[in-house]
Amino acid sequence: MSRTLQFTLSGLSCNHCVSQVKKILEQRSDVTSAQVKMDHATVVSTAAPEVLIDVISDEGYHAHLDD
């Protein structure tokens, strides 16, 4: 079941960074949609939040699941 996840992001300094995070999230089969801004992201996904945090971290950025 898909759910909407909100993340606080850091380490994104330009539009290329935003595009890169959006691209890596949307390439995943378990992500339905991703809206990414410099400081936050909204992701609709069936993946566990920790998995998406790891994906973002692997690209050199930081993500934290909002409460």
mmCIF file of the N, C-alpha and C atoms, coordinates in Angstrom:
data_MODEL
# 
_entry.id   MODEL 
# 
loop_
_atom_site.group_PDB 
_atom_site.id 
_atom_site.type_symbol 
_atom_site.label_atom_id 
_atom_site.label_alt_id 
_atom_site.label_comp_id 
_atom_site.label_asym_id 
_atom_site.label_entity_id 
_atom_site.label_seq_id 
_atom_site.pdbx_PDB_ins_code 
_atom_site.Cartn_x 
_atom_site.Cartn_y 
_atom_site.Cartn_z 
_atom_site.occupancy 
_atom_site.B_iso_or_equiv 
_atom_site.pdbx_formal_charge 
_atom_site.auth_seq_id 
_atom_site.auth_comp_id 
_atom_site.auth_asym_id 
_atom_site.auth_atom_id 
_atom_site.pdbx_PDB_model_num 
ATOM 1   N N  . MET A 1 1  ? 0.834  -1.176 0.000   1.00 0.00 ? 1  MET A N  1 
ATOM 2   C CA . MET A 1 1  ? 0.000  0.000  0.000   1.00 0.00 ? 1  MET A CA 1 
ATOM 3   C C  . MET A 1 1  ? 0.886  1.249  0.000   1.00 0.00 ? 1  MET A C  1 
ATOM 4   N N  . SER A 1 2  ? 0.593  2.154  -0.899  1.00 0.00 ? 2  SER A N  1 
ATOM 5   C CA . SER A 1 2  ? 1.364  3.401  -0.988  1.00 0.00 ? 2  SER A CA 1 
ATOM 6   C C  . SER A 1 2  ? 0.985  4.343  0.137   1.00 0.00 ? 2  SER A C  1 
ATOM 7   N N  . ARG A 1 3  ? 1.960  5.115  0.552   1.00 0.00 ? 3  ARG A N  1 
ATOM 8   C CA . ARG A 1 3  ? 1.699  6.159  1.540   1.00 0.00 ? 3  ARG A CA 1 
ATOM 9   C C  . ARG A 1 3  ? 2.528  7.379  1.188   1.00 0.00 ? 3  ARG A C  1 
ATOM 10  N N  . THR A 1 4  ? 2.084  8.512  1.676   1.00 0.00 ? 4  THR A N  1 
ATOM 11  C CA . THR A 1 4  ? 2.781  9.763  1.417   1.00 0.00 ? 4  THR A CA 1 
ATOM 12  C C  . THR A 1 4  ? 3.764  10.023 2.543   1.00 0.00 ? 4  THR A C  1 
ATOM 13  N N  . LEU A 1 5  ? 5.024  10.212 2.175   1.00 0.00 ? 5  LEU A N  1 
ATOM 14  C CA . LEU A 1 5  ? 6.097  10.447 3.142   1.00 0.00 ? 5  LEU A CA 1 
ATOM 15  C C  . LEU A 1 5  ? 6.658  11.846 2.942   1.00 0.00 ? 5  LEU A C  1 
ATOM 16  N N  . GLN A 1 6  ? 6.932  12.529 4.041   1.00 0.00 ? 6  GLN A N  1 
ATOM 17  C CA . GLN A 1 6  ? 7.513  13.868 4.010   1.00 0.00 ? 6  GLN A CA 1 
ATOM 18  C C  . GLN A 1 6  ? 8.932  13.783 4.571   1.00 0.00 ? 6  GLN A C  1 
ATOM 19  N N  . PHE A 1 7  ? 9.881  14.324 3.834   1.00 0.00 ? 7  PHE A N  1 
ATOM 20  C CA . PHE A 1 7  ? 11.274 14.320 4.259   1.00 0.00 ? 7  PHE A CA 1 
ATOM 21  C C  . PHE A 1 7  ? 11.814 15.743 4.312   1.00 0.00 ? 7  PHE A C  1 
ATOM 22  N N  . THR A 1 8  ? 12.642 16.016 5.300   1.00 0.00 ? 8  THR A N  1 
ATOM 23  C CA . THR A 1 8  ? 13.434 17.234 5.321   1.00 0.00 ? 8  THR A CA 1 
ATOM 24  C C  . THR A 1 8  ? 14.763 16.885 4.667   1.00 0.00 ? 8  THR A C  1 
ATOM 25  N N  . LEU A 1 9  ? 15.208 17.724 3.737   1.00 0.00 ? 9  LEU A N  1 
ATOM 26  C CA . LEU A 1 9  ? 16.445 17.473 2.998   1.00 0.00 ? 9  LEU A CA 1 
ATOM 27  C C  . LEU A 1 9  ? 17.499 18.512 3.339   1.00 0.00 ? 9  LEU A C  1 
ATOM 28  N N  . SER A 1 10 ? 18.756 18.113 3.246   1.00 0.00 ? 10 SER A N  1 
ATOM 29  C CA . SER A 1 10 ? 19.862 19.064 3.353   1.00 0.00 ? 10 SER A CA 1 
ATOM 30  C C  . SER A 1 10 ? 20.964 18.630 2.403   1.00 0.00 ? 10 SER A C  1 
ATOM 31  N N  . GLY A 1 11 ? 21.803 19.595 2.058   1.00 0.00 ? 11 GLY A N  1 
ATOM 32  C CA . GLY A 1 11 ? 22.901 19.313 1.147   1.00 0.00 ? 11 GLY A CA 1 
ATOM 33  C C  . GLY A 1 11 ? 22.593 19.640 -0.303  1.00 0.00 ? 11 GLY A C  1 
ATOM 34  N N  . LEU A 1 12 ? 21.357 20.022 -0.598  1.00 0.00 ? 12 LEU A N  1 
ATOM 35  C CA . LEU A 1 12 ? 20.985 20.405 -1.958  1.00 0.00 ? 12 LEU A CA 1 
ATOM 36  C C  . LEU A 1 12 ? 21.254 21.897 -2.110  1.00 0.00 ? 12 LEU A C  1 
ATOM 37  N N  . SER A 1 13 ? 22.092 22.251 -3.072  1.00 0.00 ? 13 SER A N  1 
ATOM 38  C CA . SER A 1 13 ? 22.501 23.655 -3.194  1.00 0.00 ? 13 SER A CA 1 
ATOM 39  C C  . SER A 1 13 ? 22.092 24.307 -4.512  1.00 0.00 ? 13 SER A C  1 
ATOM 40  N N  . CYS A 1 14 ? 21.490 23.529 -5.422  1.00 0.00 ? 14 CYS A N  1 
ATOM 41  C CA . CYS A 1 14 ? 21.121 24.101 -6.718  1.00 0.00 ? 14 CYS A CA 1 
ATOM 42  C C  . CYS A 1 14 ? 20.000 23.274 -7.346  1.00 0.00 ? 14 CYS A C  1 
ATOM 43  N N  . ASN A 1 15 ? 19.499 23.762 -8.462  1.00 0.00 ? 15 ASN A N  1 
ATOM 44  C CA . ASN A 1 15 ? 18.421 23.052 -9.156  1.00 0.00 ? 15 ASN A CA 1 
ATOM 45  C C  . ASN A 1 15 ? 18.862 21.692 -9.680  1.00 0.00 ? 15 ASN A C  1 
ATOM 46  N N  . HIS A 1 16 ? 20.141 21.555 -10.006 1.00 0.00 ? 16 HIS A N  1 
ATOM 47  C CA . HIS A 1 16 ? 20.640 20.249 -10.451 1.00 0.00 ? 16 HIS A CA 1 
ATOM 48  C C  . HIS A 1 16 ? 20.506 19.223 -9.324  1.00 0.00 ? 16 HIS A C  1 
ATOM 49  N N  . CYS A 1 17 ? 20.821 19.621 -8.104  1.00 0.00 ? 17 CYS A N  1 
ATOM 50  C CA . CYS A 1 17 ? 20.686 18.724 -6.951  1.00 0.00 ? 17 CYS A CA 1 
ATOM 51  C C  . CYS A 1 17 ? 19.235 18.280 -6.791  1.00 0.00 ? 17 CYS A C  1 
ATOM 52  N N  . VAL A 1 18 ? 18.322 19.229 -6.890  1.00 0.00 ? 18 VAL A N  1 
ATOM 53  C CA . VAL A 1 18 ? 16.893 18.932 -6.775  1.00 0.00 ? 18 VAL A CA 1 
ATOM 54  C C  . VAL A 1 18 ? 16.484 17.944 -7.866  1.00 0.00 ? 18 VAL A C  1 
ATOM 55  N N  . SER A 1 19 ? 16.901 18.208 -9.092  1.00 0.00 ? 19 SER A N  1 
ATOM 56  C CA . SER A 1 19 ? 16.573 17.323 -10.216 1.00 0.00 ? 19 SER A CA 1 
ATOM 57  C C  . SER A 1 19 ? 17.147 15.930 -10.019 1.00 0.00 ? 19 SER A C  1 
ATOM 58  N N  . GLN A 1 20 ? 18.357 15.858 -9.491  1.00 0.00 ? 20 GLN A N  1 
ATOM 59  C CA . GLN A 1 20 ? 19.009 14.568 -9.275  1.00 0.00 ? 20 GLN A CA 1 
ATOM 60  C C  . GLN A 1 20 ? 18.255 13.723 -8.250  1.00 0.00 ? 20 GLN A C  1 
ATOM 61  N N  . VAL A 1 21 ? 17.866 14.327 -7.136  1.00 0.00 ? 21 VAL A N  1 
ATOM 62  C CA . VAL A 1 21 ? 17.124 13.588 -6.112  1.00 0.00 ? 21 VAL A CA 1 
ATOM 63  C C  . VAL A 1 21 ? 15.776 13.135 -6.671  1.00 0.00 ? 21 VAL A C  1 
ATOM 64  N N  . LYS A 1 22 ? 15.088 14.012 -7.364  1.00 0.00 ? 22 LYS A N  1 
ATOM 65  C CA . LYS A 1 22 ? 13.797 13.658 -7.970  1.00 0.00 ? 22 LYS A CA 1 
ATOM 66  C C  . LYS A 1 22 ? 13.966 12.488 -8.942  1.00 0.00 ? 22 LYS A C  1 
ATOM 67  N N  . LYS A 1 23 ? 14.999 12.542 -9.756  1.00 0.00 ? 23 LYS A N  1 
ATOM 68  C CA . LYS A 1 23 ? 15.258 11.502 -10.750 1.00 0.00 ? 23 LYS A CA 1 
ATOM 69  C C  . LYS A 1 23 ? 15.521 10.147 -10.093 1.00 0.00 ? 23 LYS A C  1 
ATOM 70  N N  . ILE A 1 24 ? 16.381 10.118 -9.080  1.00 0.00 ? 24 ILE A N  1 
ATOM 71  C CA . ILE A 1 24 ? 16.705 8.827  -8.460  1.00 0.00 ? 24 ILE A CA 1 
ATOM 72  C C  . ILE A 1 24 ? 15.498 8.228  -7.742  1.00 0.00 ? 24 ILE A C  1 
ATOM 73  N N  . LEU A 1 25 ? 14.658 9.085  -7.187  1.00 0.00 ? 25 LEU A N  1 
ATOM 74  C CA . LEU A 1 25 ? 13.455 8.576  -6.526  1.00 0.00 ? 25 LEU A CA 1 
ATOM 75  C C  . LEU A 1 25 ? 12.455 8.054  -7.550  1.00 0.00 ? 25 LEU A C  1 
ATOM 76  N N  . GLU A 1 26 ? 12.222 8.812  -8.605  1.00 0.00 ? 26 GLU A N  1 
ATOM 77  C CA . GLU A 1 26 ? 11.217 8.425  -9.599  1.00 0.00 ? 26 GLU A CA 1 
ATOM 78  C C  . GLU A 1 26 ? 11.633 7.224  -10.441 1.00 0.00 ? 26 GLU A C  1 
ATOM 79  N N  . GLN A 1 27 ? 12.912 6.890  -10.459 1.00 0.00 ? 27 GLN A N  1 
ATOM 80  C CA . GLN A 1 27 ? 13.375 5.705  -11.187 1.00 0.00 ? 27 GLN A CA 1 
ATOM 81  C C  . GLN A 1 27 ? 13.018 4.409  -10.460 1.00 0.00 ? 27 GLN A C  1 
ATOM 82  N N  . ARG A 1 28 ? 12.683 4.519  -9.200  1.00 0.00 ? 28 ARG A N  1 
ATOM 83  C CA . ARG A 1 28 ? 12.376 3.331  -8.409  1.00 0.00 ? 28 ARG A CA 1 
ATOM 84  C C  . ARG A 1 28 ? 10.960 2.841  -8.716  1.00 0.00 ? 28 ARG A C  1 
ATOM 85  N N  . SER A 1 29 ? 10.799 1.542  -8.820  1.00 0.00 ? 29 SER A N  1 
ATOM 86  C CA . SER A 1 29 ? 9.477  0.978  -9.110  1.00 0.00 ? 29 SER A CA 1 
ATOM 87  C C  . SER A 1 29 ? 8.518  1.102  -7.927  1.00 0.00 ? 29 SER A C  1 
ATOM 88  N N  . ASP A 1 30 ? 9.053  1.304  -6.721  1.00 0.00 ? 30 ASP A N  1 
ATOM 89  C CA . ASP A 1 30 ? 8.193  1.427  -5.540  1.00 0.00 ? 30 ASP A CA 1 
ATOM 90  C C  . ASP A 1 30 ? 7.835  2.879  -5.216  1.00 0.00 ? 30 ASP A C  1 
ATOM 91  N N  . VAL A 1 31 ? 8.200  3.811  -6.096  1.00 0.00 ? 31 VAL A N  1 
ATOM 92  C CA . VAL A 1 31 ? 7.848  5.225  -5.927  1.00 0.00 ? 31 VAL A CA 1 
ATOM 93  C C  . VAL A 1 31 ? 6.844  5.612  -7.009  1.00 0.00 ? 31 VAL A C  1 
ATOM 94  N N  . THR A 1 32 ? 5.690  6.093  -6.577  1.00 0.00 ? 32 THR A N  1 
ATOM 95  C CA . THR A 1 32 ? 4.647  6.539  -7.501  1.00 0.00 ? 32 THR A CA 1 
ATOM 96  C C  . THR A 1 32 ? 4.903  7.962  -7.963  1.00 0.00 ? 32 THR A C  1 
ATOM 97  N N  . SER A 1 33 ? 5.303  8.826  -7.026  1.00 0.00 ? 33 SER A N  1 
ATOM 98  C CA . SER A 1 33 ? 5.609  10.216 -7.378  1.00 0.00 ? 33 SER A CA 1 
ATOM 99  C C  . SER A 1 33 ? 6.550  10.811 -6.348  1.00 0.00 ? 33 SER A C  1 
ATOM 100 N N  . ALA A 1 34 ? 7.275  11.842 -6.792  1.00 0.00 ? 34 ALA A N  1 
ATOM 101 C CA . ALA A 1 34 ? 8.192  12.553 -5.901  1.00 0.00 ? 34 ALA A CA 1 
ATOM 102 C C  . ALA A 1 34 ? 8.175  14.033 -6.256  1.00 0.00 ? 34 ALA A C  1 
ATOM 103 N N  . GLN A 1 35 ? 7.911  14.852 -5.264  1.00 0.00 ? 35 GLN A N  1 
ATOM 104 C CA . GLN A 1 35 ? 8.005  16.300 -5.410  1.00 0.00 ? 35 GLN A CA 1 
ATOM 105 C C  . GLN A 1 35 ? 9.170  16.736 -4.535  1.00 0.00 ? 35 GLN A C  1 
ATOM 106 N N  . VAL A 1 36 ? 10.160 17.360 -5.148  1.00 0.00 ? 36 VAL A N  1 
ATOM 107 C CA . VAL A 1 36 ? 11.392 17.695 -4.432  1.00 0.00 ? 36 VAL A CA 1 
ATOM 108 C C  . VAL A 1 36 ? 11.662 19.186 -4.533  1.00 0.00 ? 36 VAL A C  1 
ATOM 109 N N  . LYS A 1 37 ? 11.978 19.785 -3.403  1.00 0.00 ? 37 LYS A N  1 
ATOM 110 C CA . LYS A 1 37 ? 12.416 21.185 -3.315  1.00 0.00 ? 37 LYS A CA 1 
ATOM 111 C C  . LYS A 1 37 ? 13.777 21.169 -2.623  1.00 0.00 ? 37 LYS A C  1 
ATOM 112 N N  . MET A 1 38 ? 14.396 22.319 -2.492  1.00 0.00 ? 38 MET A N  1 
ATOM 113 C CA . MET A 1 38 ? 15.739 22.378 -1.889  1.00 0.00 ? 38 MET A CA 1 
ATOM 114 C C  . MET A 1 38 ? 15.780 21.824 -0.466  1.00 0.00 ? 38 MET A C  1 
ATOM 115 N N  . ASP A 1 39 ? 14.708 22.028 0.301   1.00 0.00 ? 39 ASP A N  1 
ATOM 116 C CA . ASP A 1 39 ? 14.758 21.653 1.710   1.00 0.00 ? 39 ASP A CA 1 
ATOM 117 C C  . ASP A 1 39 ? 13.770 20.567 2.122   1.00 0.00 ? 39 ASP A C  1 
ATOM 118 N N  . HIS A 1 40 ? 12.935 20.102 1.204   1.00 0.00 ? 40 HIS A N  1 
ATOM 119 C CA . HIS A 1 40 ? 12.001 19.040 1.564   1.00 0.00 ? 40 HIS A CA 1 
ATOM 120 C C  . HIS A 1 40 ? 11.530 18.260 0.335   1.00 0.00 ? 40 HIS A C  1 
ATOM 121 N N  . ALA A 1 41 ? 11.005 17.081 0.622   1.00 0.00 ? 41 ALA A N  1 
ATOM 122 C CA . ALA A 1 41 ? 10.463 16.233 -0.441  1.00 0.00 ? 41 ALA A CA 1 
ATOM 123 C C  . ALA A 1 41 ? 9.193  15.563 0.052   1.00 0.00 ? 41 ALA A C  1 
ATOM 124 N N  . THR A 1 42 ? 8.263  15.376 -0.875  1.00 0.00 ? 42 THR A N  1 
ATOM 125 C CA . THR A 1 42 ? 7.048  14.610 -0.623  1.00 0.00 ? 42 THR A CA 1 
ATOM 126 C C  . THR A 1 42 ? 7.071  13.443 -1.598  1.00 0.00 ? 42 THR A C  1 
ATOM 127 N N  . VAL A 1 43 ? 7.023  12.234 -1.048  1.00 0.00 ? 43 VAL A N  1 
ATOM 128 C CA . VAL A 1 43 ? 7.159  11.038 -1.871  1.00 0.00 ? 43 VAL A CA 1 
ATOM 129 C C  . VAL A 1 43 ? 5.983  10.100 -1.599  1.00 0.00 ? 43 VAL A C  1 
ATOM 130 N N  . VAL A 1 44 ? 5.351  9.633  -2.657  1.00 0.00 ? 44 VAL A N  1 
ATOM 131 C CA . VAL A 1 44 ? 4.314  8.609  -2.545  1.00 0.00 ? 44 VAL A CA 1 
ATOM 132 C C  . VAL A 1 44 ? 4.979  7.293  -2.932  1.00 0.00 ? 44 VAL A C  1 
ATOM 133 N N  . SER A 1 45 ? 4.992  6.354  -1.972  1.00 0.00 ? 45 SER A N  1 
ATOM 134 C CA . SER A 1 45 ? 5.778  5.144  -2.187  1.00 0.00 ? 45 SER A CA 1 
ATOM 135 C C  . SER A 1 45 ? 5.283  3.996  -1.321  1.00 0.00 ? 45 SER A C  1 
ATOM 136 N N  . THR A 1 46 ? 5.628  2.789  -1.746  1.00 0.00 ? 46 THR A N  1 
ATOM 137 C CA . THR A 1 46 ? 5.393  1.601  -0.928  1.00 0.00 ? 46 THR A CA 1 
ATOM 138 C C  . THR A 1 46 ? 6.654  1.221  -0.158  1.00 0.00 ? 46 THR A C  1 
ATOM 139 N N  . ALA A 1 47 ? 7.754  1.894  -0.430  1.00 0.00 ? 47 ALA A N  1 
ATOM 140 C CA . ALA A 1 47 ? 9.031  1.582  0.222   1.00 0.00 ? 47 ALA A CA 1 
ATOM 141 C C  . ALA A 1 47 ? 9.047  2.072  1.665   1.00 0.00 ? 47 ALA A C  1 
ATOM 142 N N  . ALA A 1 48 ? 9.843  1.415  2.473   1.00 0.00 ? 48 ALA A N  1 
ATOM 143 C CA . ALA A 1 48 ? 10.059 1.879  3.843   1.00 0.00 ? 48 ALA A CA 1 
ATOM 144 C C  . ALA A 1 48 ? 10.827 3.200  3.791   1.00 0.00 ? 48 ALA A C  1 
ATOM 145 N N  . PRO A 1 49 ? 10.515 4.126  4.688   1.00 0.00 ? 49 PRO A N  1 
ATOM 146 C CA . PRO A 1 49 ? 11.211 5.416  4.685   1.00 0.00 ? 49 PRO A CA 1 
ATOM 147 C C  . PRO A 1 49 ? 12.730 5.279  4.749   1.00 0.00 ? 49 PRO A C  1 
ATOM 148 N N  . GLU A 1 50 ? 13.209 4.308  5.510   1.00 0.00 ? 50 GLU A N  1 
ATOM 149 C CA . GLU A 1 50 ? 14.649 4.116  5.664   1.00 0.00 ? 50 GLU A CA 1 
ATOM 150 C C  . GLU A 1 50 ? 15.317 3.789  4.335   1.00 0.00 ? 50 GLU A C  1 
ATOM 151 N N  . VAL A 1 51 ? 14.611 3.060  3.486   1.00 0.00 ? 51 VAL A N  1 
ATOM 152 C CA . VAL A 1 51 ? 15.144 2.709  2.165   1.00 0.00 ? 51 VAL A CA 1 
ATOM 153 C C  . VAL A 1 51 ? 15.331 3.968  1.325   1.00 0.00 ? 51 VAL A C  1 
ATOM 154 N N  . LEU A 1 52 ? 14.339 4.845  1.343   1.00 0.00 ? 52 LEU A N  1 
ATOM 155 C CA . LEU A 1 52 ? 14.424 6.078  0.559   1.00 0.00 ? 52 LEU A CA 1 
ATOM 156 C C  . LEU A 1 52 ? 15.486 7.015  1.120   1.00 0.00 ? 52 LEU A C  1 
ATOM 157 N N  . ILE A 1 53 ? 15.624 7.047  2.435   1.00 0.00 ? 53 ILE A N  1 
ATOM 158 C CA . ILE A 1 53 ? 16.687 7.853  3.050   1.00 0.00 ? 53 ILE A CA 1 
ATOM 159 C C  . ILE A 1 53 ? 18.047 7.350  2.589   1.00 0.00 ? 53 ILE A C  1 
ATOM 160 N N  . ASP A 1 54 ? 18.219 6.034  2.547   1.00 0.00 ? 54 ASP A N  1 
ATOM 161 C CA . ASP A 1 54 ? 19.488 5.457  2.077   1.00 0.00 ? 54 ASP A CA 1 
ATOM 162 C C  . ASP A 1 54 ? 19.755 5.802  0.616   1.00 0.00 ? 54 ASP A C  1 
ATOM 163 N N  . VAL A 1 55 ? 18.719 5.766  -0.215  1.00 0.00 ? 55 VAL A N  1 
ATOM 164 C CA . VAL A 1 55 ? 18.864 6.101  -1.637  1.00 0.00 ? 55 VAL A CA 1 
ATOM 165 C C  . VAL A 1 55 ? 19.336 7.548  -1.789  1.00 0.00 ? 55 VAL A C  1 
ATOM 166 N N  . ILE A 1 56 ? 18.726 8.441  -1.041  1.00 0.00 ? 56 ILE A N  1 
ATOM 167 C CA . ILE A 1 56 ? 19.109 9.857  -1.089  1.00 0.00 ? 56 ILE A CA 1 
ATOM 168 C C  . ILE A 1 56 ? 20.529 10.041 -0.551  1.00 0.00 ? 56 ILE A C  1 
ATOM 169 N N  . SER A 1 57 ? 20.849 9.362  0.541   1.00 0.00 ? 57 SER A N  1 
ATOM 170 C CA . SER A 1 57 ? 22.192 9.463  1.136   1.00 0.00 ? 57 SER A CA 1 
ATOM 171 C C  . SER A 1 57 ? 23.271 8.942  0.198   1.00 0.00 ? 57 SER A C  1 
ATOM 172 N N  . ASP A 1 58 ? 22.953 7.889  -0.550  1.00 0.00 ? 58 ASP A N  1 
ATOM 173 C CA . ASP A 1 58 ? 23.918 7.332  -1.502  1.00 0.00 ? 58 ASP A CA 1 
ATOM 174 C C  . ASP A 1 58 ? 24.312 8.345  -2.575  1.00 0.00 ? 58 ASP A C  1 
ATOM 175 N N  . GLU A 1 59 ? 23.461 9.332  -2.815  1.00 0.00 ? 59 GLU A N  1 
ATOM 176 C CA . GLU A 1 59 ? 23.757 10.395 -3.784  1.00 0.00 ? 59 GLU A CA 1 
ATOM 177 C C  . GLU A 1 59 ? 24.505 11.566 -3.147  1.00 0.00 ? 59 GLU A C  1 
ATOM 178 N N  . GLY A 1 60 ? 24.768 11.481 -1.837  1.00 0.00 ? 60 GLY A N  1 
ATOM 179 C CA . GLY A 1 60 ? 25.540 12.520 -1.161  1.00 0.00 ? 60 GLY A CA 1 
ATOM 180 C C  . GLY A 1 60 ? 24.712 13.593 -0.479  1.00 0.00 ? 60 GLY A C  1 
ATOM 181 N N  . TYR A 1 61 ? 23.400 13.362 -0.368  1.00 0.00 ? 61 TYR A N  1 
ATOM 182 C CA . TYR A 1 61 ? 22.513 14.320 0.287   1.00 0.00 ? 61 TYR A CA 1 
ATOM 183 C C  . TYR A 1 61 ? 22.002 13.719 1.587   1.00 0.00 ? 61 TYR A C  1 
ATOM 184 N N  . HIS A 1 62 ? 21.345 14.528 2.390   1.00 0.00 ? 62 HIS A N  1 
ATOM 185 C CA . HIS A 1 62 ? 20.837 14.056 3.677   1.00 0.00 ? 62 HIS A CA 1 
ATOM 186 C C  . HIS A 1 62 ? 19.320 14.196 3.704   1.00 0.00 ? 62 HIS A C  1 
ATOM 187 N N  . ALA A 1 63 ? 18.664 13.194 4.276   1.00 0.00 ? 63 ALA A N  1 
ATOM 188 C CA . ALA A 1 63 ? 17.209 13.214 4.397   1.00 0.00 ? 63 ALA A CA 1 
ATOM 189 C C  . ALA A 1 63 ? 16.816 12.729 5.780   1.00 0.00 ? 63 ALA A C  1 
ATOM 190 N N  . HIS A 1 64 ? 15.750 13.322 6.293   1.00 0.00 ? 64 HIS A N  1 
ATOM 191 C CA . HIS A 1 64 ? 15.205 12.948 7.593   1.00 0.00 ? 64 HIS A CA 1 
ATOM 192 C C  . HIS A 1 64 ? 13.691 12.869 7.452   1.00 0.00 ? 64 HIS A C  1 
ATOM 193 N N  . LEU A 1 65 ? 13.104 11.776 7.909   1.00 0.00 ? 65 LEU A N  1 
ATOM 194 C CA . LEU A 1 65 ? 11.654 11.617 7.850   1.00 0.00 ? 65 LEU A CA 1 
ATOM 195 C C  . LEU A 1 65 ? 10.997 12.570 8.835   1.00 0.00 ? 65 LEU A C  1 
ATOM 196 N N  . ASP A 1 66 ? 10.051 13.358 8.347   1.00 0.00 ? 66 ASP A N  1 
ATOM 197 C CA . ASP A 1 66 ? 9.309  14.264 9.221   1.00 0.00 ? 66 ASP A CA 1 
ATOM 198 C C  . ASP A 1 66 ? 8.306  13.470 10.048  1.00 0.00 ? 66 ASP A C  1 
ATOM 199 N N  . ASP A 1 67 ? 8.033  13.957 11.230  1.00 0.00 ? 67 ASP A N  1 
ATOM 200 C CA . ASP A 1 67 ? 7.046  13.304 12.114  1.00 0.00 ? 67 ASP A CA 1 
ATOM 201 C C  . ASP A 1 67 ? 5.636  13.532 11.640  1.00 0.00 ? 67 ASP A C  1 
# 
